[in-house]
Amino acid sequence: MALSVYSPERFMKEAFRQAQLAADQGEVPVGAVIVAQNRIIARAHNQVERLNDPTAHAEMLAITAAAEHLGSKFLDECTLYVTLEPCVMCAGALNWSRIGHIFYGADDDKRGYTLAGKILHPRTKVHKGLMAAASRELLESFFRDLREE
């Protein structure tokens, strides 16, 4: 069965490709894309190590790129696809951007925003678990390889 050009699965696969790029560059493998009107307007992956910047998470970089693309700080008509549950910092930025929808893959039981309560904008709709197993496996294999080095 072919994926629809505009399906959540198709966009999450793009986020997953970004996560794989991060892993290839020695970054924690998290990838994100932001979609507006069924078009990807921003792609990003973690660049914390490369930029020596603890705020250079995939979501933060994608928010900045999407806001620049749209010429607006508000992303209420946009959807974020990200391979890992956003952390508290990223959730705060997503709140300020008023992102319309978030699809995320794997839960983050250590640093995910859901541990801190209500952070997202009240109108943001969250859909979790899309490609969760693949996202979790990519993270686990990345950290397993790090421990073996």
N, C-alpha and C positions, 0 to 999 in steps of 0.2 A: 504494500500500500504506500503510495507516494505521499510525502509530506506536502501540505499546502504551503505555498510561497509565504503566506502570512501567519503560519501557525506558531504558537508559543514554542513548540518543540524546535522549529527551524531557528528561531531567534536564540533559544538557549544553546543550540549547537554552536552558534557563532560565539556566544560567551565562553563556551567550553574550549573553543579553539584559542581564544585569548588566554584562558587559564593554562593551556598547554604551552603557549609562547612564554608565559611567565616561568613555568617549570624549566623550559629549555634555557632560560637566562639566569637560573639559580634563584628565582623569586618564588615566594609562596604562591602556589598555583591557584590564583583566583582571577577570574575574568568576568567582564561585564560589557553589556551593550545597552544602549538606550534607543528606543524606537519611538518615532512620531509618525502618525499617519501611515503605518505599515512600512516605514523605511528606517533603516538603521542610521541614526544621526551621530552616534558616538560609539567608539570601541575603545576599551582600555583593559589593561591587566596590571597587577601589582608591580610597582617599580620602587619599592621602599629601599632596596639595596642599591640599585643603580643610581637613584637620585639622592641617596643618603637622607631620606625624608620619611619620618614615621607616619606622615599623613598621606603618602602617595599610594593609597589603596585604590584598587580598580574602580570602586564606586565613586570615590572622590574625583579621580581623573576623568571618569565618564561624565559626571555631573558638570564639571568645568567645561568640557568639550561640547556637551549638549547645550548648555546655556549660551556659550559663544556662538554655536551654530544658529540657535534660534534668536539670538539678540535679546534674551530675556532670562531673568533669574528664576522664573517660575516654569516648572516642568509638569504642570498639572494635566496636560494632555498627552503625557509621555508614559512609557512603560520601561522599567529597568528589568533586565534579565541578568542575574548574577549567580555564579556557581556555588557560593557559600552565603549563608545567612549574614547580613551586614552586622558589623560591630556597632557599638554604641556611638562612636564618632561618626561613622558613615550614616547611621540612622538619623542622627541629629542633622546632618547636612541634607539628607533626603527629606526630612521634615521641613527645613527652611526652603527647599526647592519646591515643595508641595507636589512631589511626584505622584502621578495618578495611580499607577499600579506597580507592584514589585512581584516578580517571579524569582524565587531562589531555589537552588538545588539542595545541598546538604545543610543540615542544622549545624550550628556552632555551639556546642554544649559548654564551652569555656568562656567565649567572648561575645556570643551573639546578643543582639539587642533585646531579644525577648526575655533575657535574664533580668533586665533592668526595668521592665514594665512598659508603660505607654510612652513611646518616644516619637513614633511616626505621626504625621499629620492625620487628623481624624478622618479625612476623606480618602486617604491612601488605602487601596485594596491590596492585600497580600495573598499570594498563592505560593505555597511551599511544597517542596518535594519533587520538582520537575528535574529530571536527570540526577536525582539525589545519589543513587548508587555509584554512577560514573564519577560524579564530582567528589564524593567521599573517597573512592578508590584512588583517584589522582592525588588527592591530598595525602592519604595514608602512604602511598608508594613514594611520594616525594620525601616525606619525613623519615620513612624507613631507610631510604637510600642515604639520607643525611647522617643518620645514626651509624650506618655501616662504614662511612668514610673515615 
